[in-house]
Amino acid sequence: MTVTVRFAPSPTGKLHVGNVRAALWNWLFARKEGGRFILRIDDTDRERSTTAYEDGIKADLAWLGLDYDDTASQSDRFDRYDAARDKLIADGLLYPCYETADELDRKRKLQRARSLPPVYDRAALQLSDDERKALEVEGRKPHWRFKLSGEPVIWTDLIRGETTVDTASVSDPVLIREDGMYLYTLPSCVDDIDLNITHVMRGEDHVTNTGVQIEIFKALSGEPPAFAHHSLLVGADGSGLSKRFGSLSIEAMREDGLEPAAITSLLAKLGTADPVVPVADLDDLAKSFDFDRVGRAPARFDEAELAALNAKLLHETSFEDVAERLQTLSVSEVLWNAIRGNITKLEDVAHWRDIVTGEIDPVIENKALTDEAAALVPDRLDQESWSELTQALKEKTGAKGKNLFMPLRLALTGEQRGPEMGAIFPLIGADKARARFRGERA
C-alpha cells in the first residue's frame, strides 16, 4: 500500500494557519512514509469559488515548500458524483425531502422543547408518490438525505484511539441541496475512493462527519481510509481564532516578513509533545512526525512565539541560505554574520546596514569619554580593535562597565542595543568612527 493523503481546501478564501496546519501534517506524514500528497480543490460551490483564491492557495503552499504529487478539482468530477448519487438512490439510501428551512427549524425547536435530540424524523420517507408530486407541483424542490443505519460506527483513530459515532443520534445528512448542488460529504467520499486515499487527517470537528462518511464509503463499495483527527488551534488565551483569520492568513504572514520555515516549524509541533524549535528543512520535520506524539488538548497558537521562532531561525541562518535575497539589500557576508543575531525579520538588516554603512546622528552621552575615544581610534580596524580601544579608554579614564560601553555604543550606532560592537566596529571604519565619537553626522 502506498500511503496517499490529500489536502482539500475550498477556493473561497485565503489559507490561514488552521487549515495550513492540516496541510502540513498530511504532507509530513506522506513524506515520512514515502507516500503521495494530493492537492484536491473543493470547488463545487461555483458561486463562491474563484480562480484567484485557487491561485493564492497554490502560491501559499509553494512558498511554504509543500509540494504535491497530483491535483484534482471537484468541478471536473460531477459525472462521478452523479453516478454515486444514482447508485445510492437505486439502493434506497438517498431519499428526497421537501421541508423548507423554516419547517425544519420549527421541528427542531419542538424536539428541544420536549427534551428530545434535534434529529431529523424521516418524515419524507412516509410520503406517497402522489404527495411528493403534489409538493413538486406546489413548486417545492427536494433536497436529498442519506439514510444512516442507526447503528454505532466504530473506528480506530490514529490520534484519538477507538472512536464511536452513534448514527441513531445524528440526522440523516443532506448530500444534495434543493438547487442540485452537492454538499461536501458525498463528493469527498467519491474522491477519496477514486484517488485511492489511504489516510485522512483533519480537525476533530469532523469526528461526527467521519461516522457518516464511513457509512457512505461502504454504501459505495469503497474501503474507508484510516482517520486521524487532531485538536483545533486556539489563541494564546484559549479563545477561538475564527475572527482573526484575515491577519492569520499565510498571505498576510508572508507580507509581514515572516519566514516560511518559522511557520512550518511552529505548526508542525503545536499540539504535540515535542519542543518547538526552528527547523529549516521540511524533510527533517517529516522524519520526526509521529502520531504517538500528538496530544488531544487544543493547541495554542501564539503570535509572539512565532515571532520569537522567526528571529531564532534567522539567527541560525547562514549567509549562503539568504545570499540571493540579500542581493537587493547590498548586505555582505561579513555584515550578515555581524548583525543576524539582532534581527527578527530579514527586512531588519536594512536598518543595521544603514547604521553601519550610512550616516547617523550620533547620540553623545559622555562627550569627554567619546572625545578620548576619537583620539584613540587607530587608522586600521580589525576584530581586535574594539577590545583594544575599550581597554585603553578604561585605563585612561577609569570608566568601566555600562558607563564605558553605553556611551560608546550610542555614539557609534545611536542605539542602546545591537550587534556585538567588536564585529561592527571594523565595518563602520576608522574615519566614520572618529567623526561619530566627536558627535558629527557620519
C-alpha positions as CSV (number, residue, x, y, z in Angstrom):
1,M,0.0,0.0,0.0
2,T,1.3,3.4,-1.0
3,V,0.3,6.0,1.7
4,T,-1.8,8.6,-0.1
5,V,-3.2,11.7,1.6
6,R,-4.9,14.8,0.5
7,F,-5.3,18.4,1.4
8,A,-8.7,19.7,0.2
9,P,-9.2,23.5,0.5
10,S,-12.1,25.3,-0.9
11,P,-11.1,28.3,-3.1
12,T,-13.5,30.6,-1.4
13,G,-11.0,32.4,0.8
14,K,-7.3,32.6,1.8
15,L,-5.3,29.9,3.6
16,H,-4.9,30.5,7.3
17,V,-2.8,28.9,10.0
18,G,-5.6,26.5,10.9
19,N,-6.0,24.8,7.6
20,V,-2.3,25.1,6.7
21,R,-1.6,23.0,9.9
22,A,-3.7,20.2,8.5
23,A,-2.0,20.5,5.1
24,L,1.4,20.4,6.8
25,W,0.7,17.4,8.9
26,N,-0.6,15.5,5.9
27,W,2.5,16.5,3.9
28,L,4.9,15.5,6.7
29,F,3.2,12.1,7.1
30,A,3.2,11.4,3.4
31,R,6.9,12.3,3.0
32,K,7.9,10.3,6.1
33,E,6.2,7.2,4.7
34,G,7.4,7.7,1.1
35,G,3.8,8.3,0.0
36,R,1.9,10.8,-2.1
37,F,0.4,14.2,-1.2
38,I,-2.5,15.3,-3.3
39,L,-4.0,18.8,-3.6
40,R,-7.7,18.5,-4.1
41,I,-9.5,21.7,-4.9
42,D,-13.1,21.5,-3.4
43,D,-14.7,24.0,-5.8
44,T,-18.2,22.6,-6.0
45,D,-19.5,25.9,-4.7
46,R,-19.5,27.6,-8.0
47,E,-20.8,30.9,-6.7
48,R,-18.1,31.5,-4.1
49,S,-15.1,29.6,-5.7
50,T,-12.7,31.8,-7.7
51,T,-9.6,31.2,-9.7
52,A,-7.8,34.0,-7.8
53,Y,-8.3,32.1,-4.5
54,E,-7.2,28.8,-6.0
55,D,-4.0,30.5,-7.4
56,G,-3.5,32.0,-3.9
57,I,-3.7,28.6,-2.3
58,K,-1.2,27.2,-4.7
59,A,1.1,30.1,-4.2
60,D,0.9,29.8,-0.4
61,L,1.7,26.1,-0.5
62,A,4.7,26.7,-2.8
63,W,6.0,29.4,-0.5
64,L,5.8,27.1,2.4
65,G,7.6,24.4,0.5
66,L,4.6,22.0,0.5
67,D,4.8,20.4,-3.0
68,Y,2.2,18.0,-4.2
69,D,2.3,14.9,-6.3
70,D,-1.0,15.4,-8.1
71,T,-4.0,17.7,-8.2
72,A,-7.8,17.2,-8.7
73,S,-10.6,19.7,-9.0
74,Q,-14.1,18.7,-7.9
75,S,-15.6,20.9,-10.6
76,D,-14.2,18.4,-13.1
77,R,-15.8,15.4,-11.5
78,F,-19.6,16.0,-11.4
79,D,-20.1,12.9,-13.6
80,R,-18.6,10.7,-10.8
81,Y,-20.8,12.3,-8.2
82,D,-23.9,11.8,-10.4
83,A,-23.0,8.2,-10.7
84,A,-22.7,7.8,-6.9
85,R,-26.0,9.7,-6.5
86,D,-27.8,7.3,-8.8
87,K,-26.4,4.3,-7.0
88,L,-27.5,5.5,-3.6
89,I,-30.9,6.3,-4.9
90,A,-31.2,2.9,-6.5
91,D,-30.2,1.2,-3.3
92,G,-32.8,3.2,-1.3
93,L,-30.1,5.1,0.7
94,L,-30.7,8.6,-0.8
95,Y,-34.2,10.0,-0.5
96,P,-35.9,13.3,-1.4
97,C,-37.1,15.6,1.3
98,Y,-39.3,18.6,0.8
99,E,-39.3,20.5,4.1
100,T,-38.3,24.2,4.0
101,A,-35.6,25.6,6.2
102,D,-38.3,27.2,8.4
103,E,-40.2,24.0,8.8
104,L,-37.1,22.1,9.8
105,D,-36.2,24.8,12.3
106,R,-39.7,24.6,13.9
107,K,-39.3,20.8,14.1
108,R,-36.0,21.2,15.9
109,K,-37.5,23.7,18.4
110,L,-40.3,21.4,19.2
111,Q,-37.9,18.5,19.8
112,R,-35.8,20.6,22.1
113,A,-38.9,21.7,24.0
114,R,-39.7,18.0,24.6
115,S,-36.2,17.3,25.7
116,L,-35.6,15.2,22.5
117,P,-32.5,15.4,20.4
118,P,-33.0,17.6,17.3
119,V,-32.6,14.7,14.8
120,Y,-34.5,14.6,11.5
121,D,-37.6,12.5,11.9
122,R,-37.5,11.0,8.4
123,A,-41.0,12.3,7.7
124,A,-40.1,12.4,4.0
125,L,-39.9,8.6,3.9
126,Q,-43.6,8.4,4.7
127,L,-44.7,10.5,1.7
128,S,-46.6,8.7,-1.0
129,D,-45.8,9.3,-4.7
130,D,-48.9,11.4,-5.0
131,E,-47.9,13.5,-2.0
132,R,-44.4,14.1,-3.5
133,K,-45.9,15.1,-6.8
134,A,-48.2,17.5,-5.1
135,L,-45.3,19.1,-3.3
136,E,-43.4,19.5,-6.6
137,V,-46.4,20.9,-8.3
138,E,-46.6,23.4,-5.5
139,G,-43.1,24.5,-6.6
140,R,-41.0,22.7,-4.0
141,K,-37.7,21.2,-5.0
142,P,-36.3,18.3,-2.9
143,H,-33.0,18.2,-1.0
144,W,-31.6,14.7,-0.7
145,R,-30.6,12.9,2.5
146,F,-28.5,9.8,3.1
147,K,-30.2,7.2,5.1
148,L,-28.0,6.3,8.1
149,S,-28.1,2.8,9.6
150,G,-28.9,4.0,13.1
151,E,-26.1,1.8,14.4
152,P,-22.8,2.7,16.1
153,V,-19.9,3.4,13.7
154,I,-16.6,2.4,15.3
155,W,-13.0,3.0,14.0
156,T,-9.5,3.2,15.5
157,D,-8.5,6.8,15.1
158,L,-4.7,7.3,14.7
159,I,-4.8,10.1,17.3
160,R,-8.0,9.6,19.4
161,G,-7.8,5.8,19.6
162,E,-11.1,3.8,19.5
163,T,-13.8,6.3,18.4
164,T,-17.6,5.7,18.2
165,V,-20.3,7.7,16.5
166,D,-23.8,6.6,17.2
167,T,-25.7,7.3,13.9
168,A,-29.0,7.0,15.8
169,S,-28.2,10.3,17.4
170,V,-27.3,12.0,14.1
171,S,-29.7,13.4,11.5
172,D,-29.6,11.8,8.1
173,P,-27.2,14.2,6.3
174,V,-28.2,16.3,3.4
175,L,-25.9,15.4,0.5
176,I,-27.6,17.4,-2.3
177,R,-29.2,20.8,-1.9
178,E,-32.6,21.9,-3.4
179,D,-30.7,23.6,-6.3
180,G,-28.9,20.3,-7.1
181,M,-25.6,21.4,-5.7
182,Y,-23.6,18.7,-3.9
183,L,-22.5,19.4,-0.4
184,Y,-19.1,18.4,0.9
185,T,-19.8,14.9,2.1
186,L,-20.6,12.9,-0.9
187,P,-18.0,14.3,-3.3
188,S,-15.3,13.9,-0.7
189,C,-16.1,10.2,-0.3
190,V,-16.2,9.7,-4.0
191,D,-12.9,11.5,-4.5
192,D,-11.2,9.6,-1.6
193,I,-12.3,6.3,-3.3
194,D,-11.2,7.3,-6.8
195,L,-7.9,8.8,-5.7
196,N,-7.0,5.8,-3.5
197,I,-6.7,8.0,-0.4
198,T,-5.4,5.8,2.4
199,H,-5.3,8.2,5.3
200,V,-7.5,11.3,6.1
201,M,-6.0,13.7,8.7
202,R,-8.2,16.6,9.7
203,G,-9.6,18.5,12.7
204,E,-11.6,16.9,15.4
205,D,-14.6,19.0,14.4
206,H,-15.1,16.4,11.7
207,V,-15.4,13.4,14.0
208,T,-19.2,13.1,13.6
209,N,-18.9,13.6,9.9
210,T,-16.4,10.7,9.8
211,G,-19.0,8.4,11.2
212,V,-21.4,9.4,8.5
213,Q,-18.7,9.2,5.7
214,I,-17.7,5.7,6.8
215,E,-21.3,4.5,6.1
216,I,-21.2,6.3,2.7
217,F,-17.9,4.7,1.8
218,K,-19.4,1.3,2.5
219,A,-22.6,2.1,0.6
220,L,-20.4,3.0,-2.4
221,S,-18.4,-0.3,-2.0
222,G,-15.3,1.7,-1.1
223,E,-12.8,0.9,1.6
224,P,-12.8,3.7,4.3
225,P,-9.3,5.2,4.8
226,A,-7.6,5.4,8.1
227,F,-8.6,8.5,10.0
228,A,-6.7,10.8,12.3
229,H,-8.5,13.8,14.0
230,H,-6.2,16.4,15.5
231,S,-7.2,19.1,18.0
232,L,-8.0,22.5,16.8
233,L,-5.9,25.7,17.1
234,V,-6.9,28.3,19.6
235,G,-5.4,31.6,20.5
236,A,-2.7,32.1,23.1
237,D,-5.5,33.0,25.6
238,G,-7.5,29.9,24.7
239,S,-10.1,31.8,22.6
240,G,-11.0,30.8,19.1
241,L,-9.1,32.1,16.0
242,S,-12.1,32.4,13.7
243,K,-12.5,36.2,14.0
244,R,-8.8,36.8,13.2
245,F,-8.4,34.6,10.1
246,G,-7.6,37.7,8.0
247,S,-4.5,38.6,10.0
248,L,-3.5,35.0,10.3
249,S,-3.7,34.2,6.6
250,I,-0.5,32.8,5.1
251,E,-0.5,35.7,2.6
252,A,-0.6,38.2,5.4
253,M,2.2,36.5,7.2
254,R,4.3,36.4,4.1
255,E,3.7,40.1,3.5
256,D,4.6,40.8,7.1
257,G,8.1,39.4,6.5
258,L,7.8,36.1,8.4
259,E,9.9,33.1,7.2
260,P,8.1,30.1,5.9
261,A,10.3,27.8,7.9
262,A,9.2,29.6,11.1
263,I,5.6,28.9,10.3
264,T,6.1,25.3,9.5
265,S,8.4,24.7,12.5
266,L,5.7,26.1,14.8
267,L,2.7,24.4,13.2
268,A,4.4,21.0,12.9
269,K,4.8,20.8,16.7
270,L,1.8,22.6,18.1
271,G,-0.4,20.0,19.8
272,T,2.4,17.5,20.1
273,A,4.7,16.5,23.0
274,D,7.7,17.7,21.0
275,P,9.5,21.0,21.7
276,V,9.1,23.8,19.2
277,V,12.5,24.6,17.6
278,P,13.4,26.2,14.3
279,V,13.9,23.6,11.6
280,A,14.8,25.0,8.2
281,D,14.5,21.7,6.3
282,L,11.0,20.2,5.9
283,D,12.4,16.8,5.3
284,D,13.9,16.9,8.8
285,L,10.5,17.9,10.2
286,A,9.0,14.9,8.3
287,K,11.4,12.4,9.9
288,S,10.2,13.4,13.4
289,F,6.5,13.3,12.6
290,D,4.8,10.7,14.9
291,F,1.1,10.2,15.7
292,D,2.1,8.9,19.1
293,R,3.4,12.3,20.0
294,V,0.1,14.1,19.2
295,G,-2.0,15.2,22.1
296,R,-5.7,15.7,22.5
297,A,-5.7,19.2,24.1
298,P,-6.4,22.3,22.0
299,A,-3.2,23.6,20.5
300,R,-2.4,27.3,21.4
301,F,-1.2,29.4,18.6
302,D,0.8,32.4,20.0
303,E,1.9,35.1,17.5
304,A,4.6,36.1,20.0
305,E,6.0,32.6,19.9
306,L,6.0,32.7,16.1
307,A,7.9,36.0,16.1
308,A,10.5,34.7,18.5
309,L,10.9,31.5,16.5
310,N,11.3,33.6,13.3
311,A,14.1,35.6,15.0
312,K,15.8,32.4,16.2
313,L,15.6,30.9,12.8
314,L,17.3,33.9,11.2
315,H,20.0,34.0,13.9
316,E,20.9,30.5,12.9
317,T,20.7,31.0,9.1
318,S,23.9,31.0,7.1
319,F,24.7,33.7,4.5
320,E,24.6,31.1,1.8
321,D,21.0,30.4,2.5
322,V,19.9,34.0,2.2
323,A,22.5,35.4,-0.1
324,E,20.1,35.7,-3.1
325,R,17.5,37.5,-1.0
326,L,20.2,39.9,0.4
327,Q,21.5,41.0,-3.0
328,T,18.9,43.7,-3.3
329,L,19.8,44.9,0.2
330,S,23.6,45.1,-0.6
331,V,24.5,43.1,2.5
332,S,27.8,41.3,2.6
333,E,28.5,38.0,4.3
334,V,30.6,39.8,6.9
335,L,27.9,42.3,7.7
336,W,25.2,39.5,7.8
337,N,27.2,37.5,10.3
338,A,27.7,40.6,12.4
339,I,24.0,41.6,12.5
340,R,21.9,38.5,12.1
341,G,21.7,37.9,15.8
342,N,19.9,41.2,16.2
343,I,17.1,40.9,13.6
344,T,13.6,39.5,14.0
345,K,12.8,39.7,10.3
346,L,15.0,39.7,7.2
347,E,14.0,43.2,6.4
348,D,15.6,44.4,9.6
349,V,19.0,44.0,8.0
350,A,18.4,47.3,6.2
351,H,18.3,49.1,9.5
352,W,21.6,47.8,10.6
353,R,23.2,48.2,7.1
354,D,22.3,51.9,7.2
355,I,23.7,52.3,10.7
356,V,27.0,50.6,9.7
357,T,27.5,52.0,6.2
358,G,25.3,55.1,6.0
359,E,25.1,58.2,8.1
360,I,23.5,58.7,11.5
361,D,23.2,61.4,14.1
362,P,25.3,60.1,16.9
363,V,24.0,60.2,20.5
364,I,26.6,61.8,22.8
365,E,26.0,60.9,26.4
366,N,29.6,61.5,27.7
367,K,31.4,63.9,25.5
368,A,34.7,63.7,27.4
369,L,34.7,59.9,27.0
370,T,33.8,59.9,23.3
371,D,36.4,62.7,22.6
372,E,39.0,60.5,24.2
373,A,37.7,57.6,22.1
374,A,38.0,59.6,18.9
375,A,41.6,60.3,19.6
376,L,42.4,56.7,20.3
377,V,40.8,55.1,17.1
378,P,43.6,53.6,15.0
379,D,43.8,54.1,11.3
380,R,43.3,50.4,10.6
381,L,40.5,48.4,12.3
382,D,40.3,44.7,12.8
383,Q,38.5,42.2,15.0
384,E,40.7,43.1,18.0
385,S,40.3,46.9,17.6
386,W,37.2,47.2,19.8
387,S,38.7,45.4,22.8
388,E,41.9,47.3,22.4
389,L,40.1,50.6,22.3
390,T,37.9,49.9,25.3
391,Q,40.8,48.7,27.3
392,A,42.8,51.8,26.5
393,L,39.8,54.0,27.5
394,K,39.3,52.1,30.7
395,E,42.9,52.7,31.7
396,K,42.9,56.3,30.7
397,T,39.5,57.4,32.1
398,G,38.7,54.8,34.7
399,A,35.3,54.3,33.1
400,K,34.1,50.7,33.1
401,G,31.0,48.5,32.6
402,K,27.9,50.3,31.4
403,N,29.4,53.7,32.0
404,L,32.1,52.8,29.5
405,F,30.3,50.8,26.9
406,M,26.9,52.5,26.6
407,P,28.2,56.0,25.6
408,L,30.5,54.4,23.0
409,R,27.6,52.3,21.6
410,L,25.3,55.3,21.5
411,A,27.9,57.4,19.7
412,L,28.7,54.8,17.1
413,T,25.1,53.4,16.4
414,G,22.6,55.7,18.0
415,E,21.1,52.6,19.6
416,Q,21.1,51.3,23.1
417,R,21.2,47.7,21.9
418,G,22.5,45.9,18.9
419,P,25.2,43.6,17.5
420,E,28.5,42.9,19.1
421,M,30.5,46.1,18.8
422,G,33.6,44.1,18.1
423,A,32.0,42.8,15.0
424,I,30.6,46.0,13.6
425,F,33.4,48.4,14.7
426,P,35.7,47.5,11.8
427,L,32.8,47.7,9.4
428,I,32.0,51.2,10.4
429,G,35.5,52.2,9.7
430,A,38.1,54.5,11.3
431,D,37.1,57.8,9.8
432,K,33.4,57.3,10.4
433,A,34.0,56.1,14.0
434,R,36.1,59.2,14.8
435,A,33.5,61.5,13.4
436,R,30.7,59.8,15.3
437,F,32.7,59.9,18.6
438,R,33.1,63.6,18.1
439,G,29.3,64.0,17.6
440,E,29.4,64.7,13.9
441,R,26.9,63.2,11.5
442,A,28.7,60.5,9.7
